[in-house]
Amino acid sequence: MKTPSPFKLRYVFMCASLFALIFFVSCSQENDSNELENLNASAAKASKGKKVAKHISGRLSNFADPNQLQEDVLLCFPEEFLFPLTRNVLSGHMKHLGKLQAGVSDPVTGEVISGSFGNPISCDINLETFAELSTIYEVTYVAANGDSFYTTEQVTISFPNTFVDEDGNTQIDYSTGFFGGSAGFEHAIIIEGGKGRFEGASGYMDFMNAEFGPDGSTWDLVGEIIY
């Protein structure tokens, strides 16, 4: 049998390498679009059938929206204590939504443009301990393809840590703590409609492993959504 020349071997190797590169790039692009395609497929399927209860869960984080104007920040009651509660930008990943669209706001006007946000509408300070806030948030969760659902969330924020100031006085550390559902409510989070395949959605979620520090909050969600 005739031995292939070095030139032909190099040619074959180059062709094989080029094919492998094209295949790798194609697969990478396909993987990047799979999640969005899956969301669109789920949306089409959901629009054709009746609403069904489904398990929902996720891992999320947030930070204070740096573009929110000072005059729009909610002051907890009583307002003379000047305890602010800001609008929060949400990010993370949730079942049925995929990777959340993080919130985007206008850096000049502070207005919400798009994405996932948590907006406090009520806040009361525990005047017995000053180490607890009872709050209500309205939250929008937006999927990668733009579908979204809305919630009302009853949240108790606790500040269990203290420190001694330079004068020797014990002070509450308001930069760290944990949060969860408020007493008297069966579930912390109630799902109340949405857009896209979540139009008319209902259900509930609860917090797990919810804590915060100077740079923001992290938590898990688990519950049931009907859409």
Beta strands, then each sheet from edge to edge (+ up, - down):
strand 1: 53-64
strand 2: 74-75
strand 3: 84-85
strand 4: 88-94
strand 5: 98-99
strand 6: 104-105
strand 7: 112-114
strand 8: 117-125
strand 9: 132-142
strand 10: 148-158
strand 11: 162-164
strand 12: 170-172
strand 13: 177-181
strand 14: 189-195
strand 15: 202-213
strand 16: 216-226
sheet 1: 5+ 4- 1+ 16- 15+ 13- 10+ 9- 8+
sheet 2: 5+ 4- 1+ 16- 15+ 14-
sheet 3: 2+ 3-
sheet 4: 6+ 7-
sheet 5: 11+ 12-
end
